[in-house]
Amino acid sequence: MHSRSSDPLDSALTDATSRICAAVLGVAASNPVVVIDGRSGAGKSSLAERLIRGWPLRTPVQLLALDSIYPGWDGLERGAQTAREAVLVPHGRGRLGIWRRWDWERGEEAEAHAVDPALGLIVEGCGALTPASAPLADVTVWVDGPHASRRARALARDGGGFRVQWDRWAAQEDAHMAQHEPHLLAGISIRTP
């Protein structure tokens, strides 16, 4: 019997990780793709980290966090498009994917990273789940939570730099949700406290 954590966020992420791992096993492939979308501060990155640690397959898994490729504070849509075109599409075709890290301090692309199509892949970030990307994923996840909790977690994690950008970024999240309805595309929905 598992002991429940007294931390509601920890409990929610533990349960979510178990659900996603079960879905990954249900895919019956050595290189499944998991796409995790949700609003800032909902717990996507923490969930992806737990999923990596608890990955249920013998083959390792790769992670593409969209925070690494968004081209600046106005880049949600472009970052998601890059992830789809440069990583998800090639992965689905059995080809090597290449993405370039965005250097937030310099405001330019930095080093390139390869994604092996023979290995599983987690793509995590707001904008990741769209009608164009959903068919390229084996497991689709939407993570959300109350505005106040999400904001507090995001600002605690990213500090003052995000505080001044919160509304700007939230407007892009709103546009993504209105245009793509990612919560309706998700096979698994997670609600964090």
Disulfide bonds with the S-S distance in Angstrom:
none
